[in-house]
Amino acid sequence: MSNVFDIYTIIFLALAVFIFLRLRSVLGQRTGRERPPYDPYSARDAVRSPPAADKVVTLPSHPVESAPRPAEPLPAPGERWKGVAEAGSAVATGLDAIAAADTSFDAQHFITGARAAYEMIVTTFAEGDRRQLRSLLSREVFDGFDAAITARENRGESAETRFVSIDGSTITAAELRNRTAQITVRFISKLISATRDRSGTVIDGNAEKVTDVTDVWTFARDVSSRDPNWKVAATEAGQ
């Protein structure tokens, strides 16, 4: 019985030595230079929490407020229509009344538009373009222009007009009648104008000569209307 025990003891001891040697060959020996085991939680915290120095934020000593935009200064009484009308004149008073009724009114912008309309109307009248004239003239003025075009056509005549320059455009009158604004402008221009008969012969004007022309036109607009356009309400030759 003791012999059997000894045999089993030897077998178990041999098996223990074998297992020990196998484990050592797989795991190896510790040298003191091994990396610490990976800790996923410590790595995540390192990403989320920057160094303390990066957390420093300089705060202003007082809350910063955006500076209010300065209000545009109102023009002085004598400067409002500078370059357009003399302060205290009847024209300035009329422009004041128009501006009070129509806050979008700008005298310089009006003069620019009036000059463009003047040139367009003169050239389209020579061309006989009734459709264009109708949109720029009041009914009464259009009727007069239409009659002149019809008479010219009946005679077999044709007109031609070329602008050389507009040398002056001065507001000579301004007033507000009820809700209708009226502004009169004196135009000084240089034109080349001629009228030809059926055969093409010049019968009026000169197709090669520049002529000085002065016209006085009155523009009108209902300030209560949404239509921003002014129309010519009267025309006359100036001196």
Secondary structure as the mmCIF struct_conf table of DSSP 4:
data_model
#
loop_
_struct_conf.conf_type_id
_struct_conf.id
_struct_conf.beg_label_comp_id
_struct_conf.beg_label_asym_id
_struct_conf.beg_label_seq_id
_struct_conf.end_label_comp_id
_struct_conf.end_label_asym_id
_struct_conf.end_label_seq_id
HELX_RH_AL_P HELX_RH_AL_P1 SER A 2 LEU A 27
BEND BEND1 GLY A 32 GLY A 32
HELX_LH_PP_P HELX_LH_PP_P1 GLU A 34 TYR A 38
HELX_RH_AL_P HELX_RH_AL_P2 PRO A 40 ARG A 48
BEND BEND2 SER A 49 SER A 49
HELX_RH_3T_P HELX_RH_3T_P1 ALA A 52 LYS A 55
HELX_LH_PP_P HELX_LH_PP_P2 THR A 58 PRO A 60
BEND BEND3 SER A 61 HIS A 62
HELX_LH_PP_P HELX_LH_PP_P3 SER A 66 ALA A 76
TURN_TY1_P TURN_TY1_P1 PRO A 77 VAL A 84
BEND BEND4 ALA A 85 ALA A 85
TURN_TY1_P TURN_TY1_P2 ALA A 87 GLY A 88
BEND BEND5 SER A 89 SER A 89
HELX_RH_AL_P HELX_RH_AL_P3 ALA A 90 ALA A 101
TURN_TY1_P TURN_TY1_P3 THR A 103 SER A 104
HELX_RH_AL_P HELX_RH_AL_P4 ALA A 107 GLU A 127
TURN_TY1_P TURN_TY1_P4 GLY A 128 GLY A 128
HELX_RH_AL_P HELX_RH_AL_P5 ARG A 130 LEU A 136
STRN STRN1 LEU A 137 LEU A 137
HELX_RH_AL_P HELX_RH_AL_P6 ARG A 139 ASN A 154
TURN_TY1_P TURN_TY1_P5 ARG A 155 GLY A 156
STRN STRN2 SER A 158 ARG A 177
TURN_TY1_P TURN_TY1_P6 ASN A 178 ARG A 179
STRN STRN3 THR A 180 ARG A 196
TURN_TY1_P TURN_TY1_P7 ARG A 198 SER A 199
BEND BEND6 GLY A 200 GLY A 200
STRN STRN4 VAL A 202 GLY A 205
TURN_TY1_P TURN_TY1_P8 ALA A 207 GLU A 208
STRN STRN5 THR A 211 ASP A 222
TURN_TY1_P TURN_TY1_P9 VAL A 223 SER A 224
BEND BEND7 SER A 225 ARG A 226
STRN STRN6 LYS A 231 ALA A 237
#
